[in-house]
């Protein structure tokens, strides 16, 4: 089952195996993908100790307003997909 949250522009997926952190992480990843498409990015990079980065015209640019990502955060985000 999925729910689209138009105010946030994300789709949140619910399944019986996903816990609350996985659902939140998946929503964050969906939002990152929306931002990447809007900005014309070819890649999304998750690097420990840095905010999420977008490759735009060959340059890595931080996502505005994003916090730095921890090792646990990167793992949670990646495994939420």
URPE-V760551 format. One record per pair of residues at least 24 apart in sequence whose ideal C-beta (glycine too) atoms are under 7 Angstrom apart, sorted by sequence separation. I is the first residue (numbers start at 1). GAP is how many residues later the second one is. If there is no record, write none. Layout:
[[I;GAP] [I;GAP]]
This chain:
[[10;24] [9;25] [48;26] [35;28] [46;28] [32;31] [46;31] [46;32] [29;48] [28;49] [25;51] [29;51] [25;52] [29;52] [26;54] [21;55] [25;55] [26;55] [22;58]]
